Amino acid sequence: MDTLLTLNLNPQLEEDLVDYLLELDHISGFTSWPVRGHGRHGAMSLAEQVSGRRQRIVVEVLLNAVDVPAVLAGLAAQVGLDITWWQQPVTGSGRVG
């Protein structure tokens, strides 16, 4: 595993994303948690505009960099469009115990 793929998405897409990722053979697991997005990206409801934040979900996946394009290619068709992503190199990982 040499890359960390981070997905930031609308909470309404979470279940479809989980189903999609669990079906992919080259992904052995991932981590997700709720976050609050700040900024001017994407359409915000009136309540979100007033509070200055919107609810999002972040999902992190450790995988081989060569598999990232395949994962990204299926997102629009299998999950939805309100997804921002970024990729970072991982110089080490493992499990203690």
N, C-alpha and C positions, 0 to 999 in steps of 0.2 A: 504494500500500500504506500503510494508515494505522493498522493495528493489529497487535499481536503476540499470537497465540494460543499459549499454552503448555499442553501436555498432559503429565501425569505419570501413567504407567501401569505396570501389571504387565508384566514382561518377556515373559511368555507371550503377550501381545497384540501385541507389536511387529510381527511379520510381517503380521498382519491389518490393523494400522493403516497400515503402509507401503503395502500393496496398495490400501487404501481411499483414502488421500490421493493416490496416483499416478493414480487414476481420475478425480479431480475436476478439471474444466476450469479452474476459477478459482484453482487452486493451482499455481504454477510450480516450486516446490521447497520444501524444508524441511530442518531440521537436527535430528539426534538424537544422544543420548549416554547412557551408563549413569550412574546416580547412586545414592546410598543415601538412603533415606527414614528419618527419625527422628520419633518421636512415637507417639501412641496411635491414629492413624487407621487403620481397617481391621484385619482379622484378621491377626495375625502368627503364624508358626510358632514352635515352642518354641525353635529355634535363633535365630530372629530376635529373640525376646523376650530371650534371654540376651545376645545381642550388642548389642541396643538399636538395631538398624538392619535395613532390608530392601532388597533390590535393587529398583530402579525404572528406568524409561527416561523421559527427558524429550525431548519433541519440540517444536520451535518453528517456527511458520509465520507468515510475513508475508503478510497479505492485507487486502482491504477489509473494514471492519467490517460492512458489510451482508451479507457472505457467511458470517459466523461462525455465525448460527443454523442455516443449512443444513448446515454442517460438523458442528456439534454434534448435529443431529437424526439424522444417520446413524450416529453412534458406537455406540449401544447395539445396533442391529440388525446393523451390518456388522463391528464390532470386539469389543465386550464392555462390561462394566460397571465394571471396576476402573480407572476413569480419573477423575482430578481435573484441572480446567482453570481457567485464569484468562486474562484479556485485559488488555492494556495499550496505551495509545495510543502511536503512533510519530510523532515529529515530523520525522523525516528518515531517509532511507536511500538507498543508492546503491552503486555499484561503483567501485573505484579501478583504473584501468588498462584 
